Amino acid sequence: MAEMAITDGVIINAAIDSARRGTPHNNIELVVVPPLLCTVDGEERKRHLQLYQAALSGDWDTAEGIYKLFPGEVNARINKRGETALHIAAAAEHTHFVKQLVGKMSTEALYFRNNAGNTAFCFAAISGVEAIAKVMMDKKRDLAMARGRGNLLPIYMAAQLGHRRMVSYLYDETNKLLTEGDRIALLVALINSDMYDVAWKMIKADPRLASARDDHQLTALHALAQKSCLPSNAVDHRPPGFLDQRPEPCFRLQIGSDEETYAQKGT
């Protein structure tokens, strides 16, 4: 299985770009590093570092104390990559922090993109944590349709990184809004990541997808033909009647700072 170290939003997007070329990363290590935001105001820089660390660790009490003194900071970009505390908390999988912060942020700030072009919701999709996506969509449902780097939808990013539950949730919420191009691209991504249940649901809803071609002139059959086999003891998640292809691999998302690391095995 592929493995890649991800350091900040730029490398996250490098992983997505690589996956888009047909090499999904089933093992992902995401390392979040401290921010280096250059500002004239040393106090502001210190405040942003405190907010970054609070978002990374899920320390809402510290963040709330800062926001009470400086309300405008809830919408601030707090590192050199142009990310808000919401970007960081979503990537670090802190649902409670995200819920509290989303309630205070302006609608406009929820759509802020970092320097690489990704919204905080893109980071939520990359994390694979459904609860975070739900919290954000409860505030603004169309966040799921706000495209990130390379004009990619969050659901496509989640599919390429193997987050089955996130993909299922986002598909149910957005399938009526997807363009024809979105659908075939997503279908190929789902097959590449062994998500045959969602892929089968898409084909049953629109049989024309079975022969449609994506931007690279690939069809679902091409994607299936390019698959390789996993060991026979892997768990098979295919729906009844689907073509005989390899089952779902194991996914790993690791997030941490220089001081501590958290690991979670996806399902």
C-alpha positions as protocol buffer text, in pm:
chain_id: "A"
residue {
  index: 1
  type: MET
  ca { x: 0 y: 0 z: 0 }
}
residue {
  index: 2
  type: ALA
  ca { x: 119 y: 351 z: -72 }
}
residue {
  index: 3
  type: GLU
  ca { x: 236 y: 570 z: 211 }
}
residue {
  index: 4
  type: MET
  ca { x: 315 y: 941 z: 213 }
}
residue {
  index: 5
  type: ALA
  ca { x: 413 y: 1198 z: 472 }
}
residue {
  index: 6
  type: ILE
  ca { x: 197 y: 1508 z: 453 }
}
residue {
  index: 7
  type: THR
  ca { x: 338 y: 1827 z: 601 }
}
residue {
  index: 8
  type: ASP
  ca { x: 94 y: 2121 z: 586 }
}
residue {
  index: 9
  type: GLY
  ca { x: -168 y: 2199 z: 326 }
}
residue {
  index: 10
  type: VAL
  ca { x: 71 y: 2214 z: 31 }
}
residue {
  index: 11
  type: ILE
  ca { x: 175 y: 1850 z: 63 }
}
residue {
  index: 12
  type: ILE
  ca { x: -181 y: 1746 z: 135 }
}
residue {
  index: 13
  type: ASN
  ca { x: -262 y: 1877 z: -209 }
}
residue {
  index: 14
  type: ALA
  ca { x: 39 y: 1700 z: -360 }
}
residue {
  index: 15
  type: ALA
  ca { x: -109 y: 1376 z: -230 }
}
residue {
  index: 16
  type: ILE
  ca { x: -444 y: 1462 z: -386 }
}
residue {
  index: 17
  type: ASP
  ca { x: -281 y: 1548 z: -719 }
}
residue {
  index: 18
  type: SER
  ca { x: -96 y: 1216 z: -718 }
}
residue {
  index: 19
  type: ALA
  ca { x: -415 y: 1029 z: -635 }
}
residue {
  index: 20
  type: ARG
  ca { x: -592 y: 1207 z: -918 }
}
residue {
  index: 21
  type: ARG
  ca { x: -339 y: 1054 z: -1156 }
}
residue {
  index: 22
  type: GLY
  ca { x: -460 y: 711 z: -1047 }
}
residue {
  index: 23
  type: THR
  ca { x: -242 y: 628 z: -748 }
}
residue {
  index: 24
  type: PRO
  ca { x: -467 y: 650 z: -439 }
}
residue {
  index: 25
  type: HIS
  ca { x: -289 y: 678 z: -103 }
}
residue {
  index: 26
  type: ASN
  ca { x: -436 y: 413 z: 123 }
}
residue {
  index: 27
  type: ASN
  ca { x: -186 y: 488 z: 400 }
}
residue {
  index: 28
  type: ILE
  ca { x: -163 y: 859 z: 477 }
}
residue {
  index: 29
  type: GLU
  ca { x: 52 y: 1023 z: 739 }
}
residue {
  index: 30
  type: LEU
  ca { x: -42 y: 1384 z: 805 }
}
residue {
  index: 31
  type: VAL
  ca { x: 202 y: 1586 z: 1014 }
}
residue {
  index: 32
  type: VAL
  ca { x: 87 y: 1934 z: 1111 }
}
residue {
  index: 33
  type: VAL
  ca { x: 375 y: 2170 z: 1179 }
}
residue {
  index: 34
  type: PRO
  ca { x: 376 y: 2499 z: 1376 }
}
residue {
  index: 35
  type: PRO
  ca { x: 286 y: 2814 z: 1181 }
}
residue {
  index: 36
  type: LEU
  ca { x: 533 y: 3083 z: 1083 }
}
residue {
  index: 37
  type: LEU
  ca { x: 312 y: 3381 z: 1013 }
}
residue {
  index: 38
  type: CYS
  ca { x: 513 y: 3698 z: 960 }
}
residue {
  index: 39
  type: THR
  ca { x: 329 y: 4005 z: 1087 }
}
residue {
  index: 40
  type: VAL
  ca { x: 439 y: 4348 z: 1196 }
}
residue {
  index: 41
  type: ASP
  ca { x: 258 y: 4306 z: 1527 }
}
residue {
  index: 42
  type: GLY
  ca { x: 449 y: 4067 z: 1751 }
}
residue {
  index: 43
  type: GLU
  ca { x: 149 y: 4034 z: 1980 }
}
residue {
  index: 44
  type: GLU
  ca { x: -70 y: 3930 z: 1692 }
}
residue {
  index: 45
  type: ARG
  ca { x: 186 y: 3672 z: 1585 }
}
residue {
  index: 46
  type: LYS
  ca { x: 197 y: 3534 z: 1938 }
}
residue {
  index: 47
  type: ARG
  ca { x: -183 y: 3526 z: 1950 }
}
residue {
  index: 48
  type: HIS
  ca { x: -203 y: 3339 z: 1623 }
}
residue {
  index: 49
  type: LEU
  ca { x: 50 y: 3085 z: 1742 }
}
residue {
  index: 50
  type: GLN
  ca { x: -160 y: 3029 z: 2055 }
}
residue {
  index: 51
  type: LEU
  ca { x: -471 y: 2983 z: 1842 }
}
residue {
  index: 52
  type: TYR
  ca { x: -288 y: 2744 z: 1613 }
}
residue {
  index: 53
  type: GLN
  ca { x: -173 y: 2531 z: 1903 }
}
residue {
  index: 54
  type: ALA
  ca { x: -520 y: 2540 z: 2058 }
}
residue {
  index: 55
  type: ALA
  ca { x: -683 y: 2430 z: 1731 }
}
residue {
  index: 56
  type: LEU
  ca { x: -423 y: 2156 z: 1684 }
}
residue {
  index: 57
  type: SER
  ca { x: -476 y: 2016 z: 2034 }
}
residue {
  index: 58
  type: GLY
  ca { x: -852 y: 2081 z: 2053 }
}
residue {
  index: 59
  type: ASP
  ca { x: -813 y: 2324 z: 2343 }
}
residue {
  index: 60
  type: TRP
  ca { x: -1132 y: 2527 z: 2304 }
}
residue {
  index: 61
  type: ASP
  ca { x: -1100 y: 2696 z: 2645 }
}
residue {
  index: 62
  type: THR
  ca { x: -777 y: 2866 z: 2541 }
}
residue {
  index: 63
  type: ALA
  ca { x: -916 y: 2966 z: 2203 }
}
residue {
  index: 64
  type: GLU
  ca { x: -1239 y: 3097 z: 2355 }
}
residue {
  index: 65
  type: GLY
  ca { x: -1042 y: 3313 z: 2597 }
}
residue {
  index: 66
  type: ILE
  ca { x: -860 y: 3476 z: 2306 }
}
residue {
  index: 67
  type: TYR
  ca { x: -1179 y: 3521 z: 2106 }
}
residue {
  index: 68
  type: LYS
  ca { x: -1349 y: 3696 z: 2397 }
}
residue {
  index: 69
  type: LEU
  ca { x: -1070 y: 3955 z: 2403 }
}
residue {
  index: 70
  type: PHE
  ca { x: -1025 y: 3971 z: 2025 }
}
residue {
  index: 71
  type: PRO
  ca { x: -1357 y: 3873 z: 1857 }
}
residue {
  index: 72
  type: GLY
  ca { x: -1225 y: 3940 z: 1508 }
}
residue {
  index: 73
  type: GLU
  ca { x: -973 y: 3660 z: 1540 }
}
residue {
  index: 74
  type: VAL
  ca { x: -1240 y: 3394 z: 1486 }
}
residue {
  index: 75
  type: ASN
  ca { x: -1217 y: 3469 z: 1115 }
}
residue {
  index: 76
  type: ALA
  ca { x: -841 y: 3529 z: 1100 }
}
residue {
  index: 77
  type: ARG
  ca { x: -588 y: 3348 z: 885 }
}
residue {
  index: 78
  type: ILE
  ca { x: -336 y: 3237 z: 1146 }
}
residue {
  index: 79
  type: ASN
  ca { x: -41 y: 3096 z: 954 }
}
residue {
  index: 80
  type: LYS
  ca { x: 169 y: 3165 z: 648 }
}
residue {
  index: 81
  type: ARG
  ca { x: -35 y: 2916 z: 446 }
}
residue {
  index: 82
  type: GLY
  ca { x: -344 y: 3134 z: 481 }
}
residue {
  index: 83
  type: GLU
  ca { x: -531 y: 2889 z: 701 }
}
residue {
  index: 84
  type: THR
  ca { x: -784 y: 2968 z: 971 }
}
residue {
  index: 85
  type: ALA
  ca { x: -820 y: 2791 z: 1304 }
}
residue {
  index: 86
  type: LEU
  ca { x: -1104 y: 2601 z: 1137 }
}
residue {
  index: 87
  type: HIS
  ca { x: -865 y: 2455 z: 879 }
}
residue {
  index: 88
  type: ILE
  ca { x: -634 y: 2334 z: 1156 }
}
residue {
  index: 89
  type: ALA
  ca { x: -906 y: 2195 z: 1384 }
}
residue {
  index: 90
  type: ALA
  ca { x: -1073 y: 2013 z: 1095 }
}
residue {
  index: 91
  type: ALA
  ca { x: -745 y: 1853 z: 987 }
}
residue {
  index: 92
  type: ALA
  ca { x: -671 y: 1757 z: 1348 }
}
residue {
  index: 93
  type: GLU
  ca { x: -1016 y: 1596 z: 1382 }
}
residue {
  index: 94
  type: HIS
  ca { x: -1139 y: 1801 z: 1679 }
}
residue {
  index: 95
  type: THR
  ca { x: -1516 y: 1792 z: 1635 }
}
residue {
  index: 96
  type: HIS
  ca { x: -1601 y: 1990 z: 1951 }
}
residue {
  index: 97
  type: PHE
  ca { x: -1358 y: 2268 z: 1861 }
}
residue {
  index: 98
  type: VAL
  ca { x: -1499 y: 2285 z: 1509 }
}
residue {
  index: 99
  type: LYS
  ca { x: -1856 y: 2300 z: 1638 }
}
residue {
  index: 100
  type: GLN
  ca { x: -1780 y: 2587 z: 1874 }
}
residue {
  index: 101
  type: LEU
  ca { x: -1577 y: 2778 z: 1617 }
}
residue {
  index: 102
  type: VAL
  ca { x: -1825 y: 2741 z: 1331 }
}
residue {
  index: 103
  type: GLY
  ca { x: -2092 y: 2895 z: 1552 }
}
residue {
  index: 104
  type: LYS
  ca { x: -1882 y: 3210 z: 1589 }
}
residue {
  index: 105
  type: MET
  ca { x: -1734 y: 3250 z: 1240 }
}
residue {
  index: 106
  type: SER
  ca { x: -1882 y: 3463 z: 967 }
}
residue {
  index: 107
  type: THR
  ca { x: -2037 y: 3284 z: 670 }
}
residue {
  index: 108
  type: GLU
  ca { x: -1775 y: 3431 z: 441 }
}
residue {
  index: 109
  type: ALA
  ca { x: -1487 y: 3300 z: 653 }
}
residue {
  index: 110
  type: LEU
  ca { x: -1619 y: 2943 z: 629 }
}
residue {
  index: 111
  type: TYR
  ca { x: -1531 y: 2955 z: 260 }
}
residue {
  index: 112
  type: PHE
  ca { x: -1180 y: 3094 z: 303 }
}
residue {
  index: 113
  type: ARG
  ca { x: -926 y: 2901 z: 97 }
}
residue {
  index: 114
  type: ASN
  ca { x: -568 y: 2856 z: 201 }
}
residue {
  index: 115
  type: ASN
  ca { x: -283 y: 2947 z: -30 }
}
residue {
  index: 116
  type: ALA
  ca { x: -312 y: 2608 z: -201 }
}
residue {
  index: 117
  type: GLY
  ca { x: -682 y: 2667 z: -274 }
}
residue {
  index: 118
  type: ASN
  ca { x: -847 y: 2442 z: -14 }
}
residue {
  index: 119
  type: THR
  ca { x: -1129 y: 2532 z: 220 }
}
residue {
  index: 120
  type: ALA
  ca { x: -1154 y: 2403 z: 575 }
}
residue {
  index: 121
  type: PHE
  ca { x: -1427 y: 2170 z: 450 }
}
residue {
  index: 122
  type: CYS
  ca { x: -1175 y: 2016 z: 210 }
}
residue {
  index: 123
  type: PHE
  ca { x: -963 y: 1938 z: 516 }
}
residue {
  index: 124
  type: ALA
  ca { x: -1268 y: 1786 z: 685 }
}
residue {
  index: 125
  type: ALA
  ca { x: -1320 y: 1561 z: 383 }
}
residue {
  index: 126
  type: ILE
  ca { x: -952 y: 1467 z: 384 }
}
residue {
  index: 127
  type: SER
  ca { x: -972 y: 1379 z: 755 }
}
residue {
  index: 128
  type: GLY
  ca { x: -1260 y: 1139 z: 695 }
}
residue {
  index: 129
  type: VAL
  ca { x: -1446 y: 1243 z: 1012 }
}
residue {
  index: 130
  type: GLU
  ca { x: -1816 y: 1259 z: 925 }
}
residue {
  index: 131
  type: ALA
  ca { x: -1913 y: 1447 z: 1242 }
}
residue {
  index: 132
  type: ILE
  ca { x: -1695 y: 1741 z: 1143 }
}
residue {
  index: 133
  type: ALA
  ca { x: -1844 y: 1756 z: 796 }
}
residue {
  index: 134
  type: LYS
  ca { x: -2195 y: 1744 z: 942 }
}
residue {
  index: 135
  type: VAL
  ca { x: -2123 y: 2029 z: 1183 }
}
residue {
  index: 136
  type: MET
  ca { x: -1999 y: 2248 z: 902 }
}
residue {
  index: 137
  type: MET
  ca { x: -2281 y: 2157 z: 666 }
}
residue {
  index: 138
  type: ASP
  ca { x: -2539 y: 2230 z: 934 }
}
residue {
  index: 139
  type: LYS
  ca { x: -2415 y: 2590 z: 914 }
}
residue {
  index: 140
  type: LYS
  ca { x: -2386 y: 2606 z: 533 }
}
residue {
  index: 141
  type: ARG
  ca { x: -2488 y: 2305 z: 329 }
}
residue {
  index: 142
  type: ASP
  ca { x: -2317 y: 2417 z: 11 }
}
residue {
  index: 143
  type: LEU
  ca { x: -1973 y: 2401 z: 174 }
}
residue {
  index: 144
  type: ALA
  ca { x: -1958 y: 2047 z: 36 }
}
residue {
  index: 145
  type: MET
  ca { x: -1975 y: 2190 z: -316 }
}
residue {
  index: 146
  type: ALA
  ca { x: -1699 y: 2449 z: -263 }
}
residue {
  index: 147
  type: ARG
  ca { x: -1415 y: 2320 z: -475 }
}
residue {
  index: 148
  type: GLY
  ca { x: -1056 y: 2304 z: -360 }
}
residue {
  index: 149
  type: ARG
  ca { x: -721 y: 2284 z: -532 }
}
residue {
  index: 150
  type: GLY
  ca { x: -738 y: 2171 z: -892 }
}
residue {
  index: 151
  type: ASN
  ca { x: -1112 y: 2244 z: -896 }
}
residue {
  index: 152
  type: LEU
  ca { x: -1167 y: 1920 z: -703 }
}
residue {
  index: 153
  type: LEU
  ca { x: -1475 y: 1863 z: -491 }
}
residue {
  index: 154
  type: PRO
  ca { x: -1430 y: 1752 z: -128 }
}
residue {
  index: 155
  type: ILE
  ca { x: -1608 y: 1423 z: -202 }
}
residue {
  index: 156
  type: TYR
  ca { x: -1352 y: 1346 z: -473 }
}
residue {
  index: 157
  type: MET
  ca { x: -1067 y: 1413 z: -227 }
}
residue {
  index: 158
  type: ALA
  ca { x: -1229 y: 1184 z: 30 }
}
residue {
  index: 159
  type: ALA
  ca { x: -1276 y: 914 z: -233 }
}
residue {
  index: 160
  type: GLN
  ca { x: -914 y: 926 z: -345 }
}
residue {
  index: 161
  type: LEU
  ca { x: -798 y: 895 z: 16 }
}
residue {
  index: 162
  type: GLY
  ca { x: -1024 y: 599 z: 84 }
}
residue {
  index: 163
  type: HIS
  ca { x: -1272 y: 746 z: 333 }
}
residue {
  index: 164
  type: ARG
  ca { x: -1575 y: 527 z: 268 }
}
residue {
  index: 165
  type: ARG
  ca { x: -1812 y: 669 z: 531 }
}
residue {
  index: 166
  type: MET
  ca { x: -1730 y: 1029 z: 440 }
}
residue {
  index: 167
  type: VAL
  ca { x: -1790 y: 955 z: 73 }
}
residue {
  index: 168
  type: SER
  ca { x: -2121 y: 781 z: 144 }
}
residue {
  index: 169
  type: TYR
  ca { x: -2238 y: 1073 z: 355 }
}
residue {
  index: 170
  type: LEU
  ca { x: -2132 y: 1339 z: 107 }
}
residue {
  index: 171
  type: TYR
  ca { x: -2277 y: 1149 z: -187 }
}
residue {
  index: 172
  type: ASP
  ca { x: -2617 y: 1125 z: -20 }
}
residue {
  index: 173
  type: GLU
  ca { x: -2605 y: 1499 z: 53 }
}
residue {
  index: 174
  type: THR
  ca { x: -2473 y: 1624 z: -282 }
}
residue {
  index: 175
  type: ASN
  ca { x: -2552 y: 1370 z: -555 }
}
residue {
  index: 176
  type: LYS
  ca { x: -2826 y: 1587 z: -708 }
}
residue {
  index: 177
  type: LEU
  ca { x: -2581 y: 1876 z: -740 }
}
residue {
  index: 178
  type: LEU
  ca { x: -2301 y: 1688 z: -916 }
}
residue {
  index: 179
  type: THR
  ca { x: -2238 y: 1762 z: -1282 }
}
residue {
  index: 180
  type: GLU
  ca { x: -2200 y: 1484 z: -1536 }
}
residue {
  index: 181
  type: GLY
  ca { x: -1825 y: 1542 z: -1532 }
}
residue {
  index: 182
  type: ASP
  ca { x: -1820 y: 1524 z: -1152 }
}
residue {
  index: 183
  type: ARG
  ca { x: -2008 y: 1194 z: -1158 }
}
residue {
  index: 184
  type: ILE
  ca { x: -1780 y: 1004 z: -1394 }
}
residue {
  index: 185
  type: ALA
  ca { x: -1467 y: 1141 z: -1226 }
}
residue {
  index: 186
  type: LEU
  ca { x: -1605 y: 1034 z: -889 }
}
residue {
  index: 187
  type: LEU
  ca { x: -1704 y: 691 z: -1020 }
}
residue {
  index: 188
  type: VAL
  ca { x: -1351 y: 624 z: -1145 }
}
residue {
  index: 189
  type: ALA
  ca { x: -1209 y: 750 z: -813 }
}
residue {
  index: 190
  type: LEU
  ca { x: -1442 y: 518 z: -622 }
}
residue {
  index: 191
  type: ILE
  ca { x: -1330 y: 217 z: -823 }
}
residue {
  index: 192
  type: ASN
  ca { x: -965 y: 311 z: -776 }
}
residue {
  index: 193
  type: SER
  ca { x: -1026 y: 319 z: -399 }
}
residue {
  index: 194
  type: ASP
  ca { x: -1233 y: -2 z: -395 }
}
residue {
  index: 195
  type: MET
  ca { x: -1557 y: 167 z: -290 }
}
residue {
  index: 196
  type: TYR
  ca { x: -1774 y: -58 z: -501 }
}
residue {
  index: 197
  type: ASP
  ca { x: -2087 y: -11 z: -290 }
}
residue {
  index: 198
  type: VAL
  ca { x: -2109 y: 362 z: -362 }
}
residue {
  index: 199
  type: ALA
  ca { x: -1996 y: 307 z: -721 }
}
residue {
  index: 200
  type: TRP
  ca { x: -2274 y: 52 z: -769 }
}
residue {
  index: 201
  type: LYS
  ca { x: -2526 y: 294 z: -621 }
}
residue {
  index: 202
  type: MET
  ca { x: -2418 y: 558 z: -874 }
}
residue {
  index: 203
  type: ILE
  ca { x: -2445 y: 319 z: -1169 }
}
residue {
  index: 204
  type: LYS
  ca { x: -2788 y: 194 z: -1063 }
}
residue {
  index: 205
  type: ALA
  ca { x: -2907 y: 556 z: -1039 }
}
residue {
  index: 206
  type: ASP
  ca { x: -2758 y: 644 z: -1378 }
}
residue {
  index: 207
  type: PRO
  ca { x: -2664 y: 343 z: -1598 }
}
residue {
  index: 208
  type: ARG
  ca { x: -2507 y: 576 z: -1856 }
}
residue {
  index: 209
  type: LEU
  ca { x: -2213 y: 623 z: -1617 }
}
residue {
  index: 210
  type: ALA
  ca { x: -2094 y: 271 z: -1693 }
}
residue {
  index: 211
  type: SER
  ca { x: -1975 y: 381 z: -2038 }
}
residue {
  index: 212
  type: ALA
  ca { x: -1907 y: 750 z: -1974 }
}
residue {
  index: 213
  type: ARG
  ca { x: -1550 y: 881 z: -1999 }
}
residue {
  index: 214
  type: ASP
  ca { x: -1368 y: 1111 z: -1758 }
}
residue {
  index: 215
  type: ASP
  ca { x: -1124 y: 1391 z: -1846 }
}
residue {
  index: 216
  type: HIS
  ca { x: -857 y: 1129 z: -1914 }
}
residue {
  index: 217
  type: GLN
  ca { x: -1093 y: 935 z: -2145 }
}
residue {
  index: 218
  type: LEU
  ca { x: -1119 y: 655 z: -1891 }
}
residue {
  index: 219
  type: THR
  ca { x: -1439 y: 461 z: -1826 }
}
residue {
  index: 220
  type: ALA
  ca { x: -1534 y: 260 z: -1519 }
}
residue {
  index: 221
  type: LEU
  ca { x: -1428 y: -53 z: -1708 }
}
residue {
  index: 222
  type: HIS
  ca { x: -1082 y: 94 z: -1770 }
}
residue {
  index: 223
  type: ALA
  ca { x: -1048 y: 163 z: -1397 }
}
residue {
  index: 224
  type: LEU
  ca { x: -1151 y: -194 z: -1314 }
}
residue {
  index: 225
  type: ALA
  ca { x: -910 y: -339 z: -1569 }
}
residue {
  index: 226
  type: GLN
  ca { x: -619 y: -151 z: -1412 }
}
residue {
  index: 227
  type: LYS
  ca { x: -680 y: -295 z: -1067 }
}
residue {
  index: 228
  type: SER
  ca { x: -436 y: -535 z: -905 }
}
residue {
  index: 229
  type: CYS
  ca { x: -523 y: -808 z: -656 }
}
residue {
  index: 230
  type: LEU
  ca { x: -499 y: -797 z: -278 }
}
residue {
  index: 231
  type: PRO
  ca { x: -430 y: -1101 z: -57 }
}
residue {
  index: 232
  type: SER
  ca { x: -720 y: -1346 z: -48 }
}
residue {
  index: 233
  type: ASN
  ca { x: -774 y: -1296 z: 327 }
}
residue {
  index: 234
  type: ALA
  ca { x: -879 y: -930 z: 285 }
}
residue {
  index: 235
  type: VAL
  ca { x: -1240 y: -839 z: 369 }
}
residue {
  index: 236
  type: ASP
  ca { x: -1477 y: -809 z: 75 }
}
residue {
  index: 237
  type: HIS
  ca { x: -1716 y: -511 z: 81 }
}
residue {
  index: 238
  type: ARG
  ca { x: -1862 y: -544 z: -265 }
}
residue {
  index: 239
  type: PRO
  ca { x: -2239 y: -532 z: -307 }
}
residue {
  index: 240
  type: PRO
  ca { x: -2406 y: -845 z: -447 }
}
residue {
  index: 241
  type: GLY
  ca { x: -2381 y: -859 z: -824 }
}
residue {
  index: 242
  type: PHE
  ca { x: -2084 y: -626 z: -861 }
}
residue {
  index: 243
  type: LEU
  ca { x: -1787 y: -727 z: -1074 }
}
residue {
  index: 244
  type: ASP
  ca { x: -1526 y: -948 z: -911 }
}
residue {
  index: 245
  type: GLN
  ca { x: -1258 y: -701 z: -802 }
}
residue {
  index: 246
  type: ARG
  ca { x: -1031 y: -659 z: -502 }
}
residue {
  index: 247
  type: PRO
  ca { x: -1186 y: -557 z: -167 }
}
residue {
  index: 248
  type: GLU
  ca { x: -1135 y: -256 z: 52 }
}
residue {
  index: 249
  type: PRO
  ca { x: -786 y: -194 z: 193 }
}
residue {
  index: 250
  type: CYS
  ca { x: -705 y: -58 z: 535 }
}
residue {
  index: 251
  type: PHE
  ca { x: -669 y: 319 z: 567 }
}
residue {
  index: 252
  type: ARG
  ca { x: -461 y: 511 z: 819 }
}
residue {
  index: 253
  type: LEU
  ca { x: -461 y: 881 z: 899 }
}
residue {
  index: 254
  type: GLN
  ca { x: -200 y: 1015 z: 1135 }
}
residue {
  index: 255
  type: ILE
  ca { x: -194 y: 1371 z: 1261 }
}
residue {
  index: 256
  type: GLY
  ca { x: 49 y: 1527 z: 1502 }
}
residue {
  index: 257
  type: SER
  ca { x: 280 y: 1812 z: 1599 }
}
residue {
  index: 258
  type: ASP
  ca { x: 650 y: 1806 z: 1674 }
}
residue {
  index: 259
  type: GLU
  ca { x: 569 y: 1702 z: 2030 }
}
residue {
  index: 260
  type: GLU
  ca { x: 297 y: 1442 z: 1999 }
}
residue {
  index: 261
  type: THR
  ca { x: 130 y: 1218 z: 1743 }
}
residue {
  index: 262
  type: TYR
  ca { x: -219 y: 1076 z: 1713 }
}
residue {
  index: 263
  type: ALA
  ca { x: -309 y: 776 z: 1499 }
}
residue {
  index: 264
  type: GLN
  ca { x: -643 y: 634 z: 1395 }
}
residue {
  index: 265
  type: LYS
  ca { x: -726 y: 339 z: 1175 }
}
residue {
  index: 266
  type: GLY
  ca { x: -1011 y: 417 z: 937 }
}
residue {
  index: 267
  type: THR
  ca { x: -1293 y: 183 z: 865 }
}
